[in-house]
Every structure is written in C-alpha cells, then in structure tokens.
C-alpha cells in the first residue's frame, strides 16, 4: 500500500511520523512525504514531494513575545491558514504523482485534509500534540466561532465540504495516552508517543542525581532569563548534578554542566528530574523514561501539557515568566514526590503500542 504523509516544516510535528513511516516500510509499504521545502528535506529521509517554500514559515520568524490570544491569532491568521493555501498545489501534485491509498495529515498541515477530501481519499489525522483533543476553545465560543470561520474560508477557496480540517472522520492518531491527555470529545486512537531513536550516547559526570533543564530548540531568545535562573538554582544544590541546555551558548558556569545540544533520549534515561517548557515531545520523552517533571510553559499547547502533567501526578508547574532561582530550586526538590505518577504514565506509554499500533491502524484504514 502507499501512504502519503503531509506535514508542516516543524520538527516536533514530523518527529512521531518518522517512526510510523519506518514501521510502514518494514511492513512492505511505500511511504512518501509532502510538505514545504527545503526544510522538510532536512527532517526526513526517503521520497519527498515539495509543497511550497518553507522560508516564510520558519519558526524563527515568529515574534517571540506573543502570548494568549495574540499568539493564537498569529498562529491561525499568519501561519496555519497561509500555510494551507500555500501547500495545496504541491499536495495535489503529490497525490497525482504518488497515487496514495491513504493520506496522513498533521493537524497543522490542513492542505492534506483539503486535497484528500477533494479527491475522495481516506485520510488520517496525525495529532502530534494533545492540545486540540480536549476542545480547548469549548469555553470560548466567540474564539471558536472565529476559528470555524477561518476554516470555512479555506474549505470554500478549495472546494471542500468536509468538516473540521483538524479531525479526520476516518481516523485520528493521538501520540499520547488517555492516562496523560484524558478523554477527548473526538473518537481518537491513543497510540502513545513514538520516541526518536537515541541519537548518541551520554554518561553522567558522577553518581549524583541528574537534573536536566531544557527549553527545546526554538526558545533560545525567550528562554535566556529562565535558563540563567535555573543555573543559579542548580549552583545552590551541590547534592545534584545539573545540566542546562543553552542553545545560545551565552551562559557561563564552573559548577553546573552546560550544553548547546544534548542526545535527549539518552540523557533523560539517566535523569532524576527534567525541567522543561512543556513541549509535547520533551514531555513525552521524559515521561517515557519515568522521569518526573518541572514544567514552565511558555506559549501555545505548552500550558495545556503542563496541566496534564500536574493532573496526572507526574510533576509540578511553575511560572516561566516569573520564576526565580529559589522557586525553581523548590520545584526541583519537590519533583521526586511525583515519581510514582511519572511511572504510571510510562507504563501507559509502553502499553499503547506506539509506531506499530499506528501502522496497524493505518493499514486498517487502507483496507476497511
């Protein structure tokens, strides 16, 4: 069978589908990718169909200070809708050239849903984060109506009648578990996260408990203050081994470990606590290792992920924009109390099936 994976030029959204693609290939299927280039070509291997220019949709172009509704407005008006319009011609060309049996569509690459629906192809949603599963705008009817109108405009421009472009009526793959994300108002297949393969090895400096602080790769500008406070917090904790990931390379320390990048899966396997921004992949990679979290959400889905971690008893939440060294230290010291909750989430991940379960679901969609 032939599967076309339509994605935005965003590493975090591509990441879980790489494992699914590999599982499909191992089963003898043909897989191709489609999305804005050249960025997509740097994120995946195999056959790639370009769908627009990734330059205008680079993460670095996003204003770093956006929060709340301003961030949501930018996301929809300046990113998601223009991205869908820009990608449609390339996705249509890929469908013609590749003739897929199933189109797999990331929630932020709505062009895939538009083209699949227009062509009468079965399509599956890839929910790389659990943000939309719980209907976050359900209590905000005016904003929900505004989003619906933007989608209606997309559907009208591209001649499609299908409903919400973020949720396939055929299959929604959620790369999380109910134990972490809770119930969804949509029928969802909870397949669990698909962790990236360990990229490199890592060994701790000594036997002290390891505390890792990371804000991901796209928050270097916004994260400077928080990382500096975290460095001060760890410097005052001689009983632990600290490691702060500073992509900018601006921090200096004689007692706390610093790195611009880390092999995250390998490092988390040795960690006792992870302090992070609440990015979906980071949260899931830490919990897949059973590591309790200190979550300081910055924007977008991160606040919801932080709340999920707290509700699951797998960690504690602090204020990204206000936390001082003392606050971060207190949170780190309390995090081991949530080890049992983190272990429960790890067990739910292991039972969910991951990439193999997602591949089985997609095969069933191709052969109803």
C-alpha positions in Angstrom: 0.0 0.0 0.0 1.0 3.6 -0.5 0.9 6.2 2.3 1.5 9.9 1.7 2.5 11.9 4.9 1.6 15.6 4.7 3.4 17.7 7.3 4.3 21.3 8.2 8.0 22.3 8.2 8.1 21.8 12.0 10.5 19.2 13.6 8.2 18.4 16.5 5.3 17.6 14.2 7.4 15.5 11.9 9.1 13.5 14.7 6.4 11.0 15.6 5.6 10.2 12.0 9.2 9.3 11.2 8.8 6.2 13.4 5.4 5.4 11.9 6.9 5.7 8.4 9.7 3.3 9.4 7.1 0.8 10.7 5.1 1.0 7.5 8.2 0.5 5.4 9.2 -2.5 7.5 5.8 -4.0 6.6 6.5 -3.6 2.9 4.5 -0.5 2.2 5.6 2.6 0.2 5.8 5.9 2.0 6.4 9.4 0.7 6.4 12.8 2.5 4.9 16.0 1.3 5.5 19.5 2.8 7.3 22.8 2.5 10.9 22.5 1.3 13.8 22.8 1.7 13.1 22.4 5.4 11.2 19.1 5.1 14.1 17.5 3.2 16.3 18.2 6.2 13.9 16.5 8.6 13.1 13.2 6.8 14.6 10.6 4.6 13.0 8.9 1.6 10.9 10.3 -1.1 9.8 13.9 -0.6 7.3 15.9 -2.7 7.7 19.7 -2.2 4.6 21.6 -1.2 5.5 25.3 -1.1 8.5 27.2 0.2 9.4 26.6 3.9 11.1 30.0 4.2 8.1 32.1 5.0 7.0 29.6 7.6 10.3 29.3 9.6 9.8 29.2 13.3 12.4 31.9 13.8 10.1 34.4 12.0 7.5 34.2 14.8 7.5 37.1 17.2 8.9 35.8 20.4 6.8 37.8 22.8 3.3 36.6 21.7 1.1 35.1 24.5 -2.6 34.3 24.9 -5.0 35.3 22.2 -2.3 37.3 20.4 -0.4 34.0 19.9 -3.5 32.2 18.8 -4.4 34.9 16.3 -0.9 34.9 14.9 -0.9 31.1 14.7 -4.2 31.0 12.6 -4.0 34.2 10.6 -0.3 34.3 9.9 0.7 30.7 9.9 -1.9 27.9 9.6 -4.2 29.4 7.0 -1.5 30.8 4.8 0.4 27.6 5.1 -2.6 25.6 4.0 -3.2 27.8 1.0 0.4 27.7 0.0 0.6 23.9 0.3 -2.5 22.8 -1.6 -1.0 22.9 -5.1 2.0 20.8 -4.1 -0.1 18.3 -2.1 -2.4 18.0 -5.1 0.5 17.3 -7.4 1.9 14.7 -4.9 -1.4 12.9 -4.8 -1.5 12.8 -8.6 2.1 11.5 -8.9 2.2 9.1 -5.9 -1.4 7.8 -6.0 -1.6 7.1 -2.3 -4.1 4.7 -0.8 -4.1 6.8 2.4 -3.1 10.4 3.2 -1.8 11.0 6.7 -2.2 14.7 7.7 -0.7 16.5 10.5 -3.2 18.8 12.3 -1.2 21.9 11.3 -1.0 20.9 7.6 -4.6 21.3 6.7 -3.8 21.3 3.0 -3.6 17.5 3.2 -7.1 17.3 4.5 -8.4 19.6 1.8 -6.8 17.7 -1.0 -7.7 14.2 0.4 -11.3 15.2 0.8 -11.5 16.8 -2.6 -10.1 13.6 -4.2 -12.2 11.2 -2.1 -9.2 9.6 -0.4 -9.3 8.2 3.1 -7.2 10.3 5.3 -6.0 10.1 8.9 -5.2 12.9 11.3 -1.8 12.9 13.0 -2.2 14.7 16.3 1.4 15.2 17.3 0.3 17.1 20.4 -2.8 16.6 22.5 -3.8 20.3 22.5 -6.9 20.1 20.4 -8.2 16.7 21.7 -9.9 18.3 24.7 -11.6 21.1 22.8 -9.6 24.0 24.4 -11.9 26.6 22.8 -15.1 25.0 24.1 -15.4 27.6 26.8 -14.6 30.4 24.4 -17.4 30.4 21.9 -16.5 33.6 20.1 -12.9 32.5 19.5 -14.1 29.0 18.5 -16.5 30.7 16.0 -13.7 32.8 14.6 -11.5 29.7 14.1 -14.5 28.0 12.4 -14.9 30.9 10.0 -11.3 30.8 9.1 -11.7 27.1 8.3 -14.8 27.8 6.3 -12.9 30.2 4.2 -10.3 27.6 3.5 -12.9 25.0 2.5 -14.7 27.4 0.2 -11.5 28.5 -1.5 -10.5 24.9 -2.2 -14.0 23.4 -3.0 -14.3 21.1 0.0 -17.3 20.4 2.1 -15.7 18.2 4.9 -16.0 19.4 8.5 -13.2 20.4 10.9 -10.0 20.0 9.0 -8.1 19.2 12.2 -10.0 15.9 12.7 -10.4 13.2 10.1 -13.8 11.4 10.2 -11.8 8.3 9.3 -9.0 8.1 11.9 -7.3 10.4 14.4 -4.0 9.1 15.7 -3.1 10.7 19.0 0.5 10.3 20.0 -0.2 10.3 23.7 -2.3 8.2 26.1 -5.6 8.7 27.9 -3.6 8.4 31.2 -1.9 11.7 30.3 -4.2 13.6 28.0 -7.5 12.5 29.4 -10.7 11.9 27.4 -11.3 13.5 24.0 -14.6 14.8 22.6 -13.5 13.2 19.3 -13.1 9.4 18.6 -9.4 9.0 18.9 -6.9 6.2 18.7 -4.4 6.7 21.5 -1.3 5.1 20.2 1.2 6.7 22.6 4.3 8.7 21.8 6.8 7.5 19.2 10.1 8.4 20.7 13.0 9.3 18.5 15.8 6.7 18.4 18.6 7.5 20.8 21.0 9.8 18.8 24.3 9.2 20.5 25.3 8.1 24.0 25.8 10.1 27.1 27.3 9.4 30.5 26.8 11.5 33.7 29.8 13.1 35.3 29.3 11.4 38.7 26.7 9.4 40.7 24.7 12.4 42.0 21.0 12.6 40.8 20.9 14.3 37.4 18.6 17.4 36.9 18.2 18.5 33.3 16.9 21.9 32.2 15.9 22.3 28.6 13.5 24.7 26.8 13.8 23.0 23.4 15.5 24.3 20.3 13.2 27.1 19.3 13.1 29.2 22.5 16.7 30.5 22.7 15.6 34.1 22.6 12.7 33.8 25.0 14.4 31.5 27.4 17.6 33.4 28.4 16.3 34.7 31.8 14.7 31.4 32.8 17.9 29.4 32.0 20.0 31.8 33.9 17.8 31.5 37.0 17.9 27.7 36.6 21.7 27.8 36.5 21.7 29.8 39.8 19.2 27.3 41.3 21.4 24.3 40.4 24.6 26.0 41.6 23.0 26.2 45.0 22.2 22.4 45.0 25.5 20.6 45.4 23.7 17.3 46.1 22.6 17.1 42.5 24.3 17.1 39.1 22.9 19.9 36.9 22.8 20.0 33.2 21.4 23.2 31.5 20.8 23.1 27.7 21.7 26.6 26.4 21.4 26.7 22.6 22.8 30.3 22.5 26.0 29.4 24.4 25.7 32.6 26.4 25.7 31.1 29.9 28.9 30.5 31.9 29.3 28.2 34.9 32.0 26.5 36.8 29.9 24.0 38.7 26.8 23.2 36.6 27.1 21.4 33.3 26.2 23.3 30.1 25.5 22.1 26.6 24.1 23.7 23.4 22.5 20.4 22.4 22.1 17.0 24.0 21.1 13.5 22.9 17.8 14.0 24.7 16.6 10.4 24.9 20.0 9.1 26.2 20.2 11.9 28.7 16.7 11.5 30.0 17.3 7.8 30.6 19.9 8.9 33.3 17.9 11.8 34.7 16.1 12.1 38.0 14.2 15.3 37.2 13.6 17.2 34.0 12.8 20.9 34.0 11.2 22.0 30.6 8.9 24.3 28.8 6.1 21.7 28.2 6.8 20.9 24.5 5.0 17.7 23.7 8.0 15.7 22.5 10.1 16.7 25.5 7.3 15.9 28.0 6.7 12.5 26.4 10.4 11.6 26.2 10.9 12.4 29.9 7.8 10.5 30.9 8.7 7.6 28.7 11.8 7.3 30.9 9.6 7.6 34.0 11.2 11.0 35.0 9.1 13.5 36.9 8.8 17.0 35.5 9.0 20.6 36.4 7.1 22.4 33.7 7.3 26.1 32.9 5.1 26.6 29.9 5.9 29.5 27.5 3.0 29.5 24.9 0.8 27.5 22.6 0.0 24.0 23.7 2.6 24.0 26.5 0.2 25.3 29.2 -2.2 22.5 28.5 0.6 19.9 28.5 1.7 21.4 31.9 -1.8 21.0 33.3 -2.0 17.4 32.0 1.3 16.6 33.8 0.0 18.1 37.0 -3.4 16.3 36.8 -1.6 13.0 36.2 0.5 13.5 39.3 3.7 13.3 37.2 5.2 16.7 38.0 4.8 20.3 39.1 4.1 23.6 37.3 5.9 26.9 37.7 5.6 30.3 36.1 8.0 30.7 33.2 8.0 34.5 33.2 8.3 35.0 37.0 10.1 32.0 38.5 13.3 32.9 40.3 16.2 30.6 41.3 14.6 29.9 44.7 11.2 28.9 43.0 13.0 26.6 40.5 15.0 25.0 43.3 11.9 24.4 45.4 10.2 22.8 42.4 13.2 20.6 41.7 13.3 19.5 45.3 9.6 18.5 45.2 9.7 16.7 41.8 10.8 13.3 43.2 7.4 13.2 45.0 5.8 12.7 41.6 7.9 9.7 40.6 5.0 7.3 41.0 2.8 9.4 38.7 5.6 9.5 36.1 6.0 5.8 36.3 2.3 5.3 35.7 2.4 7.4 32.6 5.5 5.5 31.4 3.5 2.2 31.8 0.6 3.6 29.8 3.1 4.6 27.0 4.5 1.1 26.9 1.1 -0.5 26.7 -0.2 1.8 23.9 1.8 0.3 21.0 3.5 3.4 19.5 4.5 3.3 15.9 3.5 -0.3 15.4 0.0 0.4 16.6 -0.3 3.5 14.4 0.8 1.5 11.4 -1.8 -1.2 12.1 -4.5 1.5 12.3 -3.4 3.0 9.0 -3.4 -0.4 7.3 -6.9 -0.9 8.5 -7.9 2.4 7.0 -6.4 1.4 3.7 -8.3 -1.9 3.8 -11.6 -1.2 5.5 
